[in-house]
Amino acid sequence: MRPEDAAVTGSERGQTVAQVDTEGAGQGGTERRTPSGGDGPAGALLDSGAGTWRARIRRAACAVSRPEPWKRGLVITVLALLLGLLLLLHARIPNRIGNVGSLVETFLPWWGVFVPVLLAGALWRRSASAVVALLLPVLVWLNLFGGLLGDKSHQGGDLTIVEHNVGAGNPDPTGTARDLAASGADVLALVELTEKARGAYEEELAKAYRYHAVRGTVGLWSKLPLSDTRQVDILTDYGPLAATKPADVRAAYARALRTTVATDRGPLAVYVAHLGSARVNPRVGFWTDTRDRNAQALAKVLSAERNRRVVLLGDLNGTMDDRAFDGITSRMRSAQDVAGDGFGFTWPASFPMVRIDQIMVRGVTPESSWVLPAGHSDHLPVAATISW
């Protein structure tokens, strides 16, 4: 045999052996490994998936470790830190120019809206420093308002109380009175009563409330006896001309009263108040002079109250985060803060943004606090049950 023929024959034999091996594998002659062993299509997919996640983690770690993500988005980082400082140090913001501090505190919970806005900007810029900086406003906001996010109400209670600014321009005082009586309140406080509408409220509420007292533009209706009712001077008339007004004129425009409700558990001192308005004026900023003066005068009266159990009901034209009410909040607790569900915003009724209608207590325990449905007023009614 020639060498050339031998080479050809060897090559043909090799091809034949290779073909036999291939056919054997296709017919199951070769043993396959299970997917858990890492071979075969399924094992390859598992290894590929694990490898993908490991690759992603490595890429993320590398991206964070690089200096670029920490240098990007410096403006967003600064804004996040400033937002956190504003929430943390809101009490230090001065009121000397335009009552800026009180304005910030009036809408203090709403500053948290800027957190998701800044977070979106941080993610868009892929800024690690901005994301970390946002932890400050998030933690401070949760510390201030996180307790209001859950329902803290309890069943039961000895007394149900309701407060409502019925609105001087209310087109249907009879319907409003009917709705309030249907709330089941034992004690009902109304503010911003007008001489024209007063008769309608008295007539409609007389069906459910045997006792009532009105002083000026504020009134209290009760299923329980009232005594020692008097007007409270919160310095509504102020200045050199105040003393020149006749007593009957001052009484007609009274905006606060105090009375005693006789309960089975003992006397309960109840205050009803409607403090002066707060307005935003382009020339002077956040104007609150009358309201702040009223709040300070009311705080002095409450501090001198001898009854151990006290309830304050009214439109205070401010939130309890505002420093102007420190004299009141240092002595009394908000029923909504203690036993409410959420923020309990009351104004404006069409889109509530702030809680300026308050139920404040001392010496009693709020069991629940809630906001009633809107009626014909620009304020929402507020309700609470208390026990002692």
Secondary structure, DSSP 4 states (H G I P E B T S, - for coil): --HHHHHHHHHHHHHHHHHHHHHHHHTT-SPPPPGGGT-HHHHHHHHHHHHHHHHHHHHHHHHHHSSHHHHS-HHHHHHHHHHHHHHHTGGGS--TTTTHHHHHHHTGGGGGGHHHHHHHHHHHHT-HHHHHHTHHHHHHHHHHHGGGSSB---S--SEEEEEEE--TT-S-HHHHHHHHHTTT-SEEEEES--HHHHHHHHHHHTTT-SEEEEETTEEEEESS-EEEEEE---SSS-STTGGGS-HHHHHHT--EEEEEEEETTEEEEEEEEEPPP-EEETTTEEE-HHHHHHHHHHHHHHHH---S-EEEEEE-SS-TTSGGGHHHHTT-EEHHHHHBBS----BSTTS--B--EEEEEESSEEEEEEEPPP-SSSS--EEEEEE-
